Amino acid sequence: MTEILVNRIMELAVRQPDKMAVAFKKEILTYRELAGKACGIAELLRKNGIGAGDRVCFSAVSKPEMPAAYLGIQLCGAVAVFLDKNSTPENMAAVYRESESSLLLTDRPMKEYAETCRILSLRQVYAEADISVADISASDTSASDKAGSKGGWEDASAVRDENALAELLFTTGTTGKPKGVMLTYKAVYHIFSNTIEGIGIREDEVLLLPLPLNHSFALRVLRAVLYQGAAVVLQNGFTFAKEVENNINAHRCTALACVPASYEIMRGQMQDAFAPVCGRLRYIEFGAGSLSVRQRAEITALLPETLIYNTWGSSESGGAIFCNVSEAVKDSLRIASLGRPLAGKVCVKYLDAEGRPVKTDAAHPGRMAIKGGMQMAGYFNRPELTDRTLVDGWLITGDMAWEDEDGNIYMMGRADDLINVGGEKVSPIEVENIAGQYEGIRECACIGVEDEEGVTGQIPVLFVAAKNGYSEEELLKFMAARVERYKLPQKIMPVESLPRNAMQKLDRKALRKIWENRGNEELLNPVVQALLTRRSIRRFTDELIPDAVLEMILRTGYYAPSGHNMQSWRFTVLTKQKDILNLKALTEETAGRHKVNVYGFENPQAMVLISNDKRNPNGCQDASCAAENIMLAAHSYGIGSVWLNPLMTLRGAEPVKNLLDDFEIPENHIVWAAVALGYPYHEGSLLKKRGDVVKYV
């Protein structure tokens, strides 16, 4: 039976009117309030001439107005057309025209398109949608029967043809021109019911959703949670992992939906707080990309009590193949599995180059085709593309995969991404999974490029973003012990980070452009790599720094430039733990009295206090150059560092002054920098850098 989501919301508004449905920061909508907003928006749409079958574009902002507008559009029988909240006005207008829409709801500046697009403020429509349903309560009478005089509730029980168009989801996917994926009411129902069953979403769930709500993954999760009568907490992206922690704590979240790249952001920023915070979740679902083998092993080890899922899906199908990663990691072979199709709901077969069904194995993959009630009806106004994609009731994907005897599916990559090395097919995903396990690599990606020597047709190229220094020779030795020789990268390209799209999925097209425009790859030499990959490390292991290494690090410090070559600095080196702990304790004690911020550090194996004569007008600059040299040199040896600066304020404050005097730091010296050094206990936070700070004049 096909059910319509908005009808379900109306039922829940009666059954559990005061339960939280949607939250964003401090704003909360109960199910009663969400239903009322949806009814109010539907009424406003009708007053503006919107009726059954009309397309309505709207900004999918990560705020309560998004689900309210979505449900309101559905309630009045219109077709929801989702827009990226960050789309340019030009792109919004293009989708408006492409979808033949009748109305655009957005608060983006669209003045130049006012004559060609009919535009209303989404924020204003949401604010004006104020239908009161406070006296609706559970009884034997349906919501629609009781709502006769409530201004909108008389139509709360929507009746729809299950094959009627419900939504248009525009996507570029990975193959170019945006396509309007047509989803019927039947498809939408099966998409969210598959997710409920595949993940096991419960009625008492409180799910944190920090993803763009115009994307199919986020949408199916949103629909599923609301259909179950659970609660969804919206968040505007993963830029600051602290917001994830705050939302989990404030709303007592039990679940999280995110993409693999977001895990790296959270782990890097949250550091030791990641496991305690995320370990309280019942489950985490990863979508819009597959977790690497390294990530799967790492996450399940960090969060042993949290169920980890990875779902394969697309805009055309919703989530269709589900993997319980927490179980898969127990099997060294199955750890890389995509999962299994939902039994009784999703069918999968594999096709050869001529479109004939084939039996697959690791050496003989096939193009994956799927079938089920969740699949799209086609592409809007693109019949030829629809006919190529929907064949005899099957949705033909662009993915090459194979299936083992137990029904587990393994992804090889997009058909166009497979690498043909002398007739042998190489999966870029397999190469990435192996290389990604090598210590020193933060992330990597593989593509096939033309063999310029004309021997093998194509060769694998591996793009590597490093954590810290690593050896290409050792990396290749590591890989050679784990994969066949023809799969080894013939070229390794260093990059600062991998290019990704709005959903943080790897952009292989951008990698191909980097390869095609190569020639300056030597610019990213080891020195530049060290500059771009050094992060602050505040916690260190017990491993000692070899004397020769520490001496070389210090040498780079006093080889730094010095104004007028005065070299009036002093490098005081602490290697005894009692001295380091005493300095830490006295600094924290003194800083507390003088209201000076002290950011913590734990267990460094050495500290370098860089001081300079206060009569030297360049003292601060000289010390800064020396500190930077020391930290970069340390990083090149795989040693972590952090710059601490409270001593420059506390030089004359007791008991810190007395301790610095004991260290024989001249009294007329200011300690401009204290650098803590040691082998990293954790990775440093990868903070987003602003790109608008450089201006050529």
N, C-alpha and C positions, 0 to 999 in steps of 0.2 A: 504494500500500500504506500502510495506517495503522500507524504504530509508536507504542508507548507510551513516554513519556519515562523512566519508572522502569526499564524494560527496558534502555534505552540506557545509563543510568547503571551498571547492573550489568555490562554489557559493558565499559564504559570502566574500571570498577573492576578488571577483569581485564587489559585491554589496557594501561592506563596508571595503575597503582595509586597511584603516588607523585606524580602531577602535581597541582598545585593546582587545586581546583575552585571553592572559595568562600573569600573572605577578608573579615575585618572587623577593622580595626585590626591587632592582633598575632595574632589567632586565625586559623588557617588549617585548612581541611579539604581533604585530598586526595580524589581520587575514591574510593579505597578506604575512607577514613573516612566520606565522605558516604554511600556505599552501606551501610556498617555502621550508621550512625545511622538511615538510612531503614528498614533491616530491623528494628532494635531498636524504633523507634517503632511500626512495623506490628505487631510482636509484642505490645507493650504495649496497643495499641488493641484487638487481638483479645482479650486477657485481660480488657479492660473491656467486652466484648460488642459491639464494633464490627465489622460485617461488610459484605458487598457491598450497595451502595445506600444505606447509612446516611450521613446528612449530618454532617460534623464542621466546626464553626466554629473558626477559630484566628486569633490576632493575627498579622498579617503584618509582624512586626518586621524591621527592616533588620539582621538578624544571621543567622549560619549556622543557627540553629534553625528559621528560616522555610523555606528550601528543604528541609531535612531532614524537617520535619513534613509539608510538601506532598508529598514523595515517599513518605513513610511512609503517609500517607492514601491515596495512589494505589495503593500496593503491596497494601494490604489490601482494596482494592476499594471503599472508601468514596468519598464525594463531598466534595471540598474546598470550603469556604465561607470566603472571605477576608474578614477584618475589618480596618478601618483601625486601626493600632496606637494611634492617639490617640483612638479612639472613646470616648464616655462609656459607663459601665456600662449606662445606660438604652438607648442605641443598640445596644450589643452584644446585650443581652437581646432587643431588638425583632427583630434579624436572626435570632437563634437561634429565636425563635418563628415568624417569617415563613418561614424555610427548613425548619421542622419538623426541626431538628437533634436528634441524640442525644447530642452531647458538645460542650463548649466548652473550648478550650485557650487560656488567657490568664493573664497575671500582673497584670492590672488588678484593683483592689479590687472584688469582686463579692459581698460578704457579703449584701447585701439581696436578691440574686437566687439565693442558694444553694438555696432550696426549689423554684424554678421552672426553674432551669438546672442541668444536670449539668456541673460544672466541674472541670478538672484544671489544674495549673500547667504551662504550656508549658515553662518553664525546667527544671522538675523532670523532666518526661517526656524532654526532650532529654538531660539529664544521666544519666538511668538507662538510656538507649538505648545500651548498651555492648557490642554484639555484635562479637566479634573476627573479622575476615576477613583477618588478616595473612598466612595461609598460602595464600590464594587467588592463584593466578598464572596467567598466560596458558598455555593448552594446547589440545589438540583437544577437551577435554571442556568442556561448557557450565558456566557458573557454577551453574546450578540442579542439574546432575548432581553436581557436586563438593561441594555445600553440604549434603548430607543431614544431617550432624550439627552444623551450625553455628548452629542455633537461629534460623530465620528465612530463611536462604538457600535452604531447600528450596522456597520460594514466590517466589523472586526473579524468575522469568520469568513475569510476569503475563499471563494470557490474558483479553482483554476483547472484548465486542461493540463494534465501532467506533461504533455508534449509541447506546451506553449513556451515561448522564449521568456526566461526569467532574468538572465544576466548576460552582459557582454563584458568579457575580460580581455582587454587588449594587452598583448605581450609581444616583445621582440624575441623572446626565447633566446636561442643561440644562433639563429639563422637569418638575421637581417630584418626586413621590412615588418613593422608591427602588424599583428594579425588579431582580428576580433574573434575570440573563442566564444561560440554560442552555447550557453548552458540552459537547458530546459529545467522546469520545476522538478521533473523526475531525476535528472542528473544531479541537481543541487542536493536533493534529498539523499541520494545514494552516496554522494561525496561526504556529507557530514556523518551519515550513519556508518560508512566504512571506517571513518576516523574514530568514531566512538568505540566500535568493536575492535579495531586493530590496535588501539592504544589502551583501551579500557578506561575511558573517561567516566568518572563517577559524578553523582549529583552533588556531592559535598566538595567537589574540586574548587580551588581558587587558583586560577592559572594566570601567570604573568606572560603577557604577549608584547614584547618590545620589537615588533616587526612591522614593515610597511603593509598597511591594510588593503592595498590594491593588489597585493601578490596572492597567488592561489594558495600557497602554504598557510599564510596568516589567515586568509579568508576561511579556509576549511576548518581551521582550529577555532576561529571565532564562532562560526555557525554551530560546530559540534558542542562547544561549551554552553552556549545559550540554549540549544535544543535540550541538553541534559538538565537545564535548570541550575547549572553551576554558575560560578562567578568568574569574570575575566577582568584582569587589571591591565590597562593599556599603558604603554611607555613609549616615548619617542626615541627609539633606537638604543644602541649599546655604547654610544660614545664614552659615557662615564659609567663604569661598572658599579660605582658607589650607589647609583640610582637603583640598580638591580637589588643590591643588598637592602637599601631602604624600603623598597616596595615589598620585598619578601618578608621583612620584619613587620612593616606597618599593617599589611593585609593578611599576614599569616598564610602566604601562598603555599600551595602543595604541589604545584607543577609549573613548568617553564617550557616554552616553545622557542627555539632559537636555531641559528644556522651554525655550521662548524666553525666558520671564521670568528663568530661571536664568542665561542669558547676560549679561543686564544686571547681575545681582548679581556674577557673576564678573569681568566687565570693570571694574565700578566698584571692587571691592575689590582686585583683583590689579594694576590699573593697568598699568605697563610690563611686569610679569611675565606678563601674560595670553598674549601672542603667543609668547614663548620656551617657556612651559610647555605650553600647549595646541597649539602648533605641532609638538610632538613626536608628537602623536597621528596615527594613520593616518586615522581618521575620527571625526566626531561626528555622532550621529543626534539630531535634534530631533523630538519628537512631542508629542501632547496639545495641539496648537495650531500655527498656522502662523507662521513667521518673517515679519516685515514686510519690505517691499522694502528699507527702510533697513538693517535687520539683515542681510539677505542680502548686500547690497553690502559692508557693513562687515566682516562675519566673513570672507568669502572674501578680502577685501583683506588683512586681518590675518593670516590663516592660509592662504597660497597653496599650501602643500604638504599641507594636511590636507583630505581629502574631507569635504564638508558635505552631509548628507542631511536632508530634511524629509519625514516620513511622515504621511499622513492615515490615520486609523483610528478605531475606536470599540470600545466594550466588546462590541458585537454582532458585530463583524467582525474584530477585530484589525487589524494594519496591512494595508492593501489597495492604497493608491496611494502610489507612491514618487517622490520628486523628488531628482535629483542637483543640488543647488543650485550646486555648483562649476561645473557645465556651464550651468545655466539662466541664471546671471548674465551670461553672455557675449552673451545676446540681450536687448535692451531690452524686448521684448514678453513673452518667456517667463520673465523674472525673477520675475513674480508667479504663475507656474503652480503648481498643486497637485501636478503630476507626472502620471504615467501609471499606469494599473492594471497589475498584474503580468501580463505576456503569458502567455496559456494557463492562467492560474490564477484571474483575477478579470475578470468581465464588468461593464460599466457601461452603463446606459441612462438616459434622462431622460424625465420624465412631465409632462404638463400638469395643470391643476387637476382635470380629470376622470379622471386616471390613465392617459391615453393616451400612448404613446410619441411624442416630438417631436424634431425636429432643432433644435439650439440654436446660438446665437451670443451675442456679448457683449450684444446688446440684447434677446435672447429666451432667458433661462435656463430651465432646467427642474428639477424635483425629482429628485435623483439617486437611482437604485436600483442595487444591486450584487448580484452572485451569484457564489458560489464555495464550495468545500468548507469554507472557514473560517467561514462564517456560523453564527450561533447556531441552536439548535433551537426557541427561543421564550423567553417570560418565564414564570418559575415561578409556577404557580397563577394566571395572568392570561391566560386564553384569548382574551378579546375584544381585548386589546392585542396579543397575538400575531397574531391574524387581521388586524389593521389594519397590522401591520408586515411580516409575511411574506405576500406575495401572489404566487401562481403560481410559487413557488420564488425570488422576488426579495425582497431585504431593502430596504424602502422607508425611506430616510433622511429627515431633516428639513432637508437641505441643498439650497440652490439653487445650481446650477452650470451651466457651459457648456463646450463642447469645441471646440478649433480643428481645422483640417484635418489636423494632424499627430498628433492624439490626445491633446494636452495639455489637462488639465482646469483650469478656473479657478473658484475658489470665490467666490460672491457673498455668502454668509452663510446663517444659518438662515432658513427660509421665513418665520418669524414676525419676523425681524429686518430684512428688507428694508423700505425706506422708500418709501411711495407718495406722491410729490410731484406732485400734479395729474395722476395717471395714469402718470407716469414712475417706473420702479423704480430706486431708488438703493441700491447696495451699500455697507453701512457699512464693509466691508473696504477697498473702493477709496478711500473718503474718508480712512480712517485711514492707508493707505499713502502717500497724497499729503501729508497734513498732517504725518505723522511724519518726512518728509524736511526739514521746515523747521528751521533752526538755532534752538536755544533750547527746543525741545520734547523732553522726556525720553520721554514716552509719551502716547498719546491714544486715545480711543475714541469712536465715533459711534453714536447711536441715533436713531430716529424718534419724534417726539412730535406730539401733536395741534396743528394750526395754529389757534391761538385766534382768528384773524381769519376762519377758515372759508373761506379762498380755495383752498388747495392740499391740504387734507385732513391732510397731515403735513408737518413740516419737519425737516431734519437738525439735530441738536444735537451739538456736539463738546465732549467733556470733555478738558481739557488739564492734564497735570502738567508743569510747566516745569522746565528745567535751571537757567535764570536768567531775567533780565528779557527779555521779548519784546513786540512790538507786535501787537495783534490786527489792526490795520489792515494791517500788512505781511504778516501771516500770510494774511489773506484775499486780498491781492493776489497772493501767491505761489501760492495754490491756484487763483485765477481764471485764471491763465495755463496751468493744467494740467488742469482739469476743466470740464465744462459748468456754466453758471450755476445750474441747478436743483439741482446737487449740493453747492453751497456751504453750509456751516453757517450757519443763521440766528441761532444763539445759541452763544456759547462760554462754557463753564462751567469755571472754574479749580478744580482739586482737588489735594490734596497728593499722592495716589497713586491708581491705579485699583484698584477692588475685585477681588479674585481668590479662587478657590476653593482647596481643599487642593493641587491640582495646578498652581496658579498660572495657571489659565486665566481669561481675562477673564469677570467675572460681570456680564452685561448686565442681569439682573434687579435687581441692586443699584444699577446706574446709574439704572434707571427709578425706583427708590425715592428716590434722591438728587434726581432731577428733580421727582418728585411732592411731596417735602418741601421743595422750594426755598423761598426767601423770605429766607434768611439768606446767600445767595451773596455779598452785599456784604461779609460778614465776612471772606472770603478776598480782601481787597484787596491792592494791590501791596506794601504794607509787610509784611503777614502772609505773603504768598507769599515775599518775600525771607527772612523769618525761617525759614520751613519748608524752603526749598530750598538755603540756603547750606551748602556742604560745604568741608572743609579741602582746599586745593590746595597741593601741595608742589613742583610743577614748572611753570615758566612759559616762555612764548615770549619772543622777542627784541623784541616790539612794545613801544614806549615808552608810558608813561601820560601823556596830555596834561597840561600844567601846570595848566590850569584845573580838570580833573577831580581831580587830586591835591590841589589846594588845597581843593576842596569836600569831599573825603573827610576831610581833616584838620580842616576846620571842624566836621564832625559829631562829631569826637573831642572837641574842647574845648568843644562845646556839651552834652556829657554832664553828668549831675548830679554835684555835688561836695559832700561832707559839709561842712555849715556854710558852703558856698560858698567854701571856702578856696582852691581852684584852685592848690594848691601843686605841681601836676604840671609835667612838662616833656616836650615831644614833640620828639625828636631824629630828623631825617629824613635818611636816607642814599639818595642817588640815583646816586652814582658806583660803578661796578662794582668798582673797586679797593678801596674802603672796605668794600663788602658782602662781597667775597671774603676780605678780611683779617679781618673780624669772624668770618666762618664758620670760617676756619682756626684762629684763635686760640681761639675758643670750643670747638671740637672737641678741640684739643690740651689745653686747661686742664681741660675736663670729663673727659677720660680719666684725668688724674692724680687728680681729686677724686671719681671714681666717680659722676658726674652724667650722667643720660641725656640725649642729644641726638638728636632725631629730625630727619632730614635735610630739606633744601630745596635747590632748584636754580634758579638764574637769575632770582631776583626782580628787578624793575626799580626797586623802592623798598623800604626797610625803615623802620619807625617804631618807635623805642625809647621806650616810655612809662615814665617814672620818676616817683617821688614822694618827697617829704621823709619820711625814716623817722620823724620826730617826729610826723607826722600819723597818728593812729590809724586814720583811714579811707583811708589811702594806697592800700592794695591794692584796696579796693572801688572807689575813684574811678578808678584805672587800668583796672580790669576793665570798668567801664561805658564808658570811652572806647575801649578796644580793641574791644569788641563793636560800638559805633557805627561805628567805622572799617571793620570787616570787613563789616558789613551794607551800609553805604554803597557800599563797593567792589563788592560782589556786585550791587547794583542797577544798576551801570554795566557789568556783565559782566566785572568784574575779580576774579580769585581772590585768596584770602588764607589764611594759616595763622598760628596763635598759637604762638609759641615762648617757653618760659619758663626756660631754664637760666641766663639772666643774673641772675635774682633771687638765685640761690645763689652765683654766681661774681663778683658785683660787686667784692669785695675781693681776688680772687685774680689774681695776675699770670700771664701778661701781659695778661689781659683788663682788669684795673683800669687799667693804663696806657693802653690803647686808649680806654676809656670816658672817661678823663680828657682825652685828646686831643680827644674829641668834645665836650668842655666840659660833660659831665654832672656836676652838683654832687656832691662826694664824699659828702655826707650823703643822697644819693638812692639808693633801691633801684630797679633796673630791673625793674618787675613784669611787663612784657610786651614782647615784640619781635614785631611783626607784619610778615610778608613779603607783598608785594603784586606782582601782575603779571597779565597776561592768561593764562588757563589753557592749559597744554599738554595737559591731560587733564581728564576729569570727576572730580569728587571721589567718594569712596566713599559710597554710600547705606547707612548703617548702620541696623540695625533698632533701633527705639526701644522701651523698655519702656513698657507702658501701665498699670502697677500702682503708679506712684509718686505719683499724685494721690489724696488721700483727703479727702473732705468730712466735717467733724465738726460 
